[in-house]
Every structure is written in C-alpha cells, then in structure tokens.
Amino acid sequence: MTMKIDSNNGSINRIASPVPASRVATPEAAKTEQSAATRWVPSSAQDGSQDIDTARVNELRQAIRDGSFEVDTGKIADGLIASAQELLSSKG
C-alpha cells in the first residue's frame, strides 16, 4: 500500500497498489496465518533461560491493539546513536 500526503491539508491518503493474484490471501489463508502468528513462541522463551515478564508483554500487546502504545522516538534515536558509536569504536 502506498501513502500520499495531501499538500493542501496535510492529510494522509492511502493509495491502493495492485497486488499480484498469487499474493491475494483467501479468508481461510488469512485465518491460518493469523492463528499461526499468535501461537509462535521465540526459542529463547522455550528454553527458560531468559526471564520474560509476561504481564508486561500482555500489557504492551493490549496497548498496541488499543492504539494507546506510544513510541519514545528520542529514546530510540539515543539507542541507535549509542550502537553506532559502539560499532565505530570497536572497529578503530
């Protein structure tokens, strides 16, 4: 799907892009794909060596579903800069 920003009022309009027939999902395939995604468990969670706060994970999932999850872009940017600096200092 393509997005277009309307320069007149700043709104974002979705523009449908053509999808090859081979990529069109049937309702049955979509249900299977969705149920498979909800059953997937990362390998790190299966071995028990990683501590996972399942209550926090469920809280975040619900916030994403509700649309109330907010991304702290400054924190992400700081992390990316720190990672880049670490990579550059390890090469030099």
N, C-alpha and C positions, 0 to 999 in steps of 0.2 A: 504494500500500500504506500502511496506517495502522499506527502503532506505539502500543502501550499499555504503560505501566509499571504492573506489579502492585504495589500499595501494601503487600501482605503480605510480599513477599520482595524487592522491588526489581528483579525480573527484567523484561526487556522481551519482550513478546509481539507477534508480527506478526499483524495482523488483515487478512485479505484483503478488498479493496474490490472492488465489482463493476466490471467492465471492459466498456464497450460492445463489441458484436460487431465493429464497424468497427475497433476498436483491438487486437483479438486477432491476434497475429502467428502466421503459419504457420511451421513449421520452415524452409521454404525462404526465407521472407522474413527470418527471423532470421539465417540464414547469410549472405544477401546484405548485410544491414545490418551484420553483424559484419565481413565482409571489406571492405566499403566504408570502415568506420571505421579499419581497420588500414592502408589504402592512402592515406588522406588525409595530405597534406603541406601545412603552412601556407605561404602565399605568401611570407612572409619567409624561409623556408628555401630556396625555389626560386631567388631572385634572387642568393643567395650573398653578399649584403652583411652578413648577420648571422652572427656566429660561433656555432656550435652545438656544444656538447660532446656528441656522440652517445654516447660511452661513458657519460657521466653520465646522459643521458636513458634509456639502456637499463638502467642500474643502478636508477634510480628506478622505471621500469616494472616491473622484476623484483621490487623491494621491495613495490610495491603489489600485484602478483599474489600474492606470498608472504604478505601480511598483516603484513609487518615494517616497513612505512613508518610513521614516527611524525611527527605534525604538532606543531610547536612553536607552541602557541596563544599564548604570550606574545609571540613574535616577530611573529605575525600581528596581534595586538592593537596592538603598538607601531607597526607599519606603518600600520594603519588610523588610529590617533591622529595620526601624523605627516602622513598625507594630508589628514585633516580639518583639521588646523591650517594646512597649506599652502593649502588651499582657502579657509579663512576669512580668512587674512591677505592673499590676493590679491584678495579682494572688498572689503576695507576700506581 
